[in-house]
């Protein structure tokens, strides 16, 4: 079937807009109880979702809450009630921009105490020239609102000392706000023994050689270089640890005390601070700013160390191993264990993580390795190692403090795994069943990402190339993880939640053996994901809900093949919902997503096999995979094969 390029271009925006309109969960939190009218087995799950608006080039954030009953860990949870969707924000730039208005930096809870960190900015243009308007305007600054979760009352408001006030110098600079769990320098936590104390990260106050505040310099001056932590962290230059007591309203930056204990800490940037379980110390990750900060968004292998500062003894103890990078320390619920994750501080980015643990308080000189590096898995069913590009959730421990639940890249899929930390168990790692097994047309395991874990209640974000994002809830069964029963939440059915899927689209993961041998590391296996229109369909339609009007775009056979290698180079395609790819298939094209050798999720040897062979192994793998697909689909004309490239994939 021939189709005019102008005709396809006319409707391409409409197709992409349709397949991008499905919401994606950005945050989910489980609340232990919901009032006195419900039993202790009824929990509230609050969620925030992003809608992409292609026309406005913006995002809409909505919220929805679910009441869920958990009769038993061996039974499927029951949905009691789902609230009406509420619009939280009509766009990323509305109602406030970065230069004006109020921005919630943190919203954290501990027991009945809830604390909000809010940054308020007011532009001069909004105040006008009237003194009366200026006098009645809201105060700018960074404020902490303390509330009672049970009554909803606001108890007090504290203004943080981010700026000089009279003769009183600023204690710290701007407060770093919450972000995706994979990003660095984002933390705000309660003290486990005192709900009035919090620990958070902020920018160091600017001082000159005489220890006085630096005179005001235009922020956008072309003559001032502000060296930051790179892509995605460009607003972060020197993070410091701050302690807040909401009862006394005292704010302390620990930097000066720490420099007396360890003078070299003047060159450190701090991350992941926690109060210790007894509240008499803190742990934190320290990066050396020398010789200069480097980007961390994709390169976790920047050398760092995990340190324990005991306030009572004024001792500083290193808990991690040398020549490694440290990420995501997490205390167990019973405060008896501390886990964290390490990668070697050298070599390529995207390497396999190790999971380490210390009993608390630390009594052994070296930590225990819970999950070691995996060099080369035997096959696709063998555990390939921990690849935590999406980070580690704040709440990842089971209630008995014996196991941790993580999301990790497993080949061309993202798997939810249960890791036994307690005891010397031969098989520590168990993979959860995928909620997609209950969805018609769901395909394989797909992508299952942990969103929250509270009192053994799991909430995951799930999708596949044929199933848009939805959330799934389950009660963890300690006896048999493999029999976890999921409740899929997507309210499109009349009597029970039904997850929609795309009709007319099929996908599968293909396994390949490389033609060009890898003599250094012996890596042969790699994978690709083939997503294509089905032969018995002329267009794509949702199983439930609004359908897409093809407006004349239909096909009797596949129109062409779009070959898509990922960038990185150490990155990976997983079997998830990809609106752009679905749009290509909706226009009649098959898509081939290639995880060439060097991709993450296939063992550490796969990552190491690519440096020195870029442009050789990766290109050969892409050509090797594409040719048989073209031949089987009878797309022999070069005009019917195209490439979609970005970053290093180009």
N, C-alpha and C positions, 0 to 999 in steps of 0.2 A: 504494500500500500504506500503510495506516495503522499507526502504532506508538505505543503508550502511552509518554508521557514518563517515567513511573515505571519502566517496563520498560527503557527506554534508559539511564536514570540508574543502574539497578542494575548494568548490565554495562559502563558507561563506564570505571570504574576498572580492570576486568579487561582491557578492550581496550587502554587506554593502557599498562598494565603490560606487556602482551605486546609491543607495538611499541616500548616503551622499553628492552626487555631486550637489544637488540643492542648489542654493545660499540663504543666509539669510540676510536680511537688517540689518545693524548695526548702521547706522545713516542716517537720512533724514532731509533736511532743505528746507524750502520754502523761496524763494527770491521774494520780493514784485514786482519787475519789471525786465524786460529783454530787455533793449535797447529801442530805439525810434521807431523801426520798428513794434512794437506790441502794441496793445491797453492796457489800464490799467487793463483790465479783463484777460490778459494773464500773467501767472506767470511761474516762473521756479522752478522746484523741482529737487534738486540734491541729489543723493543717493550713499551710499557705501554699498557694499555687500561682504559677506564672503563666499568663496568656501572652503570646507574641502577636503584636499587631503589625503586620507587614506594611499596611498602608501608611501608618503613622511612624513606622520604624521605632516602636516603643514597646513597653511591656505593661500589662495590667496585672496587678496582684490581687487575688481574692482569697478569702478565708472561709473555712468550713469546719464544723465540729461534728463528731460522731460519738454517740453513746453505744458502747459495745459490752455485751454480757459474755463472761467467760465461765461457763459451768464447770469445765474440767479441761486439763491440759491435753487429754486424748480426744476431745471433741472439738468440732469446728465452732469458733465464736459466733455469736448472734448479734446482728445489728438491731439495736433498740430504736434509735432515732438518728437522723441526720439533719443538721440545721440547714437553713436557707443560706445560699452563698452570699457573702458580704464582700463588697469591694473595699479593699484596704488602701489601694493606691490606683489611680487611673493612669499612671505612667511613671517611669523612672524620674522624670523631671517635673512631676506634679504631685502634690501641690507646692512643693518647695524645691529649690535648686540648692547646689552646694554653697552658694553665696548668700542665701537668705532663708529664713524660716527655721523650723525645728527638725532635727534628725535624731531618731532613737538609735543610740549607739549600742546599748545593751538592755536586755530584759531578762533578768535572772531571778530564780526563786529558790528558797530553802525553807521547807516547812511552811509556816504561815507568813513568812517574810518575802516580799517581792520588791525588787529594786530596779529602777529604770535610770539609765544614764542618757541624758538628752543634751544635744549640742544645739544652741540657739544662736542664729545670726540674723542681724537686721541690716539691710542696705540703707545707706543715707538717703537714697532717693525716695524710699518709702516713708520717711519721717517728715518730708517737706521742710519748709522754712519756718514753720510756726513753732515757737518755744513750747506752747501748750501741747502740741502733738508730740514733741520730743519728750516732754515730761511725763506724758501718759503712755508712752510706748513701752512694750515689754523689754525686760533687761536681757541683753545678750550675754553669752557665756556658756559654760558647761555645768549642768545641774544634775543632781542625784535626787530622784523622787523615791521616797520610801513609803511603801504601802503595806497594808495587811491583806493577805490573800483571802482570809476567811470573811472579813467584813467588807472588803473593797475600799476601806477608808485610806486616805492619804495621811500618813503620820507626820512627815516633815519633808522639807526640801532643803538640800545642801548645795551651795555653790562651790565648785571646785576651784582651787587657787591656780588657775592656768595663766593668769596675768598678774603683773605687779599691781599692788593696791597700796597707795601711799608709800610708806617706807618698807612695807612687807613685800619681799620678793616672791616671785612665782615659785611654787613648789615643783611644778612640772608643766610641760607643754600640752598640746592637744591629746585627748584620749583616743586611743585606737579602738575603732568600733568592731562589732562582730562581723564575721565574713564566713565564707565556706570553710569547712573544717580542714581542707587541704592547705589553706593559706597559713602563712606564718605571722607572728606578731599580732595575735588576736586572742585575748584571754581576759576573763572577768569571772572570779569564783569566790564563793563564800568560804569562811573558815569552818571546818567541820565541827569544832567545839564551841563556836561563838557566832550566832547568826548576825551579830552586829558588826562583824569584821569582814572586809572584802579585800581581795588582791586583784590588781589590774595593771595593764601596760599603758604607758603614755610616752610622749616625746620628751626627751630631756630638755630642761630649761636652757635657754641660750645665754651663755655667759662669755665675757671677754677675759683677757689675761688677768685683769684685776678682780675677777670673780664678780663683776657687775653685769647687769643685763645689757645685752647688745642693743645699741640704738636701732630704732625702727628702720628697716630696709624694705623697699618695695618688693613684694613677693615675686613679681614677674620681671624683676630687673634682669636685663640680658648680660650684666656684668658680674653676677653672683652665681657660682656653681654650687648647687646643693646636691652633694653626692648621696644617693638613696640606695635602697636595696633592690632596685631594678624593676623589670616588667611586672605589673600587677601590684608592686609594693613601692611605687615611685614617691608616695607621700610619706614614707617611713625612712628616717635617717639614723636616729639613735634611740632605740626603745629603752626605757628604764622601768623598774618595778616600783609600784606605789601601793601603799596600804591605807585603807579608809576605815575608820571607826564611825559608824553612823550614829552611835549614841553620843559620843563626845564631839563628833564632827571634825575630828582631827585627821589630816591627810599627811602622810609621811612618804617621802621618796627615799628608798633605802640606799641609794647610790653612794652617798658620802660615807655612810657607815661601812659599806662593803669595800670601798676603796682603802679604808684604813686596815681592813682585814686582808685584802688582796689588792695591792696597788695596781696590778696589771688589769684589774676590772675596769679601769678608766677607758680602756679600748674595747670593751665588750658591748654587744647588743643582746638583749635578753628576750627569751621566748618561753611560753608554756609555764608560767609560774603557778605553783600550788602551795597552799598551806599544808604542813605535815598533819597527820591524823590527830596528834596531841595539841596542835596549834602553837607549839613552841619553836617552830622553824619553818623554813620554806624550801622547796626544791624548784629548780629552774634550769632551762637550757641556755647556754652562753655561746655566742658566736664572737669570734675575734674580728674586729673591724679592719685589722691590718692584713695585707697591705691596703685593701679597699673592699667595700661591700660588693658582693656579687649577686646576680639574680638567683632567687630561690624557688620561683614559681614552678619550674620544671626540673630544677637541678637540686635535689635533696642532698647531694653528696658534699656539700660545703662542711668542712670540719667544725664540729661543735662538741660540747660535753654537757653531761647531766650532773648538776652539783646540788649538794645538800648543805644548807646553812642552818646549823643549830644555834638558836638565839641564846640558849642557856649557857653553852660552853664556848660560844663564839668560835666555833670550828667550821671549816669549809671542807667538805669531803666530796671527792669525785666518785660518782657511782658507775659511770659508763666506761667503756674501753677506749684506749687511745687510738688515734688515727681513724676515727669513725665519725659519722654524722648521726645525731640523735633527734628523734621526733616523737611526739605524742605520748608523754608519760601519763599513766592513769593509775590511780589507787583503787584497790578493790573495795567493795561496800563494807566489809568488816575491818578494813584498814590494816590487814595483815600482809598484803602484797603490793608491790609496785611493779608495773610492767612498762616497757618502752620499746622502741623500734630503732634499729641501727642499720646503716649501709656503710660500706667502706668509703673513706673520704678521699677517693681517687677513682680514676677510670671513668667510663661513660655514665651519663645520666640514665635514669630509668632502671637502675639495678634492683635486684631482689632484696627485700628487707629481711632482717633477722628480728625475732621477737625475744626479748630478754626479760628477766624478772629478778627481783630481790625480795626476800622476806623483810617485813618492816617491824621494828627498826632494823636497818641493815647490820647483819652480824657476820656475814661472809665477806672476804676480801674481793671476790669476783662474783659477778652476776651469773645466774643460770640461763643457758640458752634454751628457750622453750621451742622455738621454731627456727631451725638453721637455714642457711642458704641452700637452695636447690640448684645444682649445676645443670642437669639435663634430665627432664622427666622421660620415662620410658615410652609413654604413649599419651593420647589425649585424656585418658581417664586418670592418669597419675598426677598427683599434686605438683604443680610447677613452681611453688614458692609463693611468698607474699609480695604482691605488687599493689601498693597502697596509694596510687596516684590520686584517689578521691579522699584520702585522709582517713582518720579514725574518729568515730563519734565520741562525744564527751561521755555518754553513758553507753558503755559497751560490755560491762561485766554482767554475768548472771547473778541472781540474788544470793546464791550460796557461795559466791566468791571462788568458785572452782573452775570457771570457764569464761572465755571471752568470745564475743560474736563480732566478726569482721566481714567486710566486703572486699574481695580481691579479684584481680583479673585472672581468669583461668582459661588460657587460650583465647579464643574468639568470643568468650562469654564473661560476664561478671558474676561471680558466685558468692553466696552467703555461706560462711563456714563457721563451725563451732570448734574452738580450740580449747582442749583440756589443759589447764595450767597446773592443777593439783596432782601431785604424785608422778610416778615414773610410768606413764601409760605408753605402750608401744604405738598405738594408733591414736595420736592426740587430735587429729584433724578429721572432722566429719562434715560433709557437705549437706546443707539443707535441701529438701525437695523444692523445686521451683513452683511458685504459685501459678505459672503459666500452664502447668499440667492440667489445671482445671478449666482453662480457657480454650474454647473451640478455635482452631486455627492459630494457636499460640506458638506452635513450633517446638523448639528444644528448650533448654534451660533459660536462654535469653539473658537479660541483665536484671539482677536482683541486688539492690543497694540498701544497706541498713540505714534507716532514718532515725530510729530511737529504740531504746531498750530500757524498760522500767518494770521492776517486779516480775521479770521473766515474760513480759509482754513485748513481742517483737513487732515493729512496724517497718516495712520495706517499700521502696519505690521499685516498680517492676515495669518492664516493657520488652518488646521484641520488634523486629522490623515490620511485623504485621499487626502488632497490638500497641496502641498509644499508651502513654504512661498512666498507671493507676497505682494505688497503694494497697498493700496486703497486710493483714494483722493476724497474729497467731500467738498462742500461749505455748511457751517453750516446755517441751517434755524432756526432763533430765534423763529419763530411762531410755528413750529412743528418739533421738533427734531426727532420724530418717522418716519418722511417721508424724512429723509436724503437720497440723491441720490449719490451712490458711482460710481467712475470710477476705475475699477480694472486694474492695470498696470502689465502686463506680456506679452511681445511682441512675441506671438507664432502664432497669426493669420495673415492672409494676409491683410484683410481689417479693422480689428478692434482688440483690445487687447483681447485675449482669455486666460483664466487661465487654465492650465492643471490640471487634477486630475488623480488619480490612479484607473484604472479599475481592478476589481477583489477583491477589499478590501471594507469592510463595517464596520461601527462602530456605537455605540450608548452608551449613558449614562444610566446606570441602577441605580435605587434608591432602597435602602434596609432599612428595619427596624430591628434593632439589636435584637438578641435572648436574649443576656445577658443584663439585665436592668442596667441603670446608675442611682443609687439611689441618687447620690449627685447633679447632674445638670439636670437630666431628658433628656439626649441626646439619641435619638433613631435612627435618620435618618443618613445615610451615603451613599456614592455613589461609583460606579466603572465604568470604561470605558472598554467596550468589543470591541476589534478590531480583525477581523477575515477574512479569505478568504471567498468569496462568493461561493455558491454551484454550480453556473453555469460557473465557471472559473477554469482553470487549472494552471494559473500563473498570475502574476501582470504585467500590462503594462500601460504606460502613455497614456492618451487620445490623446495627441499631443506631438510630439518631439521624441527623441531617445528612443527606447525600450530596455528593458533588455533581454539579451539572457539567458534563463534559463539553457541552456546546460544540458538538461535532468532532471532538477528539476521541477517536476510537481506533481499534486495531483488529486486524484478523490474525496477525502474527507479530512477533517482537520487531519493533522498528529499528533497533540498534543496540549496541552495547556501550555502556559508560564504564571505563576502567578507572578506579579510584585508589591509588596508593596513599597511605597516610603520610603525614609529615613527621617531624621529630628530630632525628630519624627514629629514636627509641620511644615509640608510641604504639598504639594498638587500636584497631577497630573492634568493637564488641557488638554482639547481636542486640541492638537496642533500637528504639524508635527514632528514626532520623527523618525529619520532615522533608529535607531537600532530596534525599534518596527516594522517599515515597512519591515526591512530585515527579521525579524522573520516570518512575514506574507508572505513575498516573498518566504520563504522556506517552506511554507505550514502550519505554526503553528498559532493558535489563541493566543491572548495576553489579559490578564485581569489585568488592572491597578487599584489598590484598594486605595481609599481614606477612610481609616478606621477612626473611631471616634478619634478626636485629630488633624485631618487635618485642615488646614486653609481654609477660604472661606465658612464656615458653621456656623458662629456666634461664639462669644467669649466663650460661654459655651462649645462648642465642643473642643476648645483648652485646656480649664481648666479640661476637663473630663479625660484626659489621664494621667497627673502626678499622681503617686500612683497606676496606673493601667497598666503601661507599661508591656508588656508580657502577659497581661490578655485580656483586651478589644481589643487591636489591633490584637492579634493573633486570638482571637475568631471571629472577624469580617472577617478576611481573610479566615478562614476555612469555615465560614458560606456562604460566597459568592462563593467560588471555587467549592464546592460540587455540587450545582445545575447545574453549567455550565458544569462540567465534565459529569454529568448524561445525560443532554440534548444532548451533543455532542457525547455520547456513547464512552467516553474515560475512561472506568472503570479500565483499567490496570494502576497500579501506574507508570509503565515505560513510559507512555504517558503524564504524568504531571510533570512539572519541575518548579523550582522557580528561578527567576533572582533577586538577592538581593545585596544591597549595603548599607553602613552606618548603621543606626539603623534598616533599613529594614532587615538586616541580623540577 
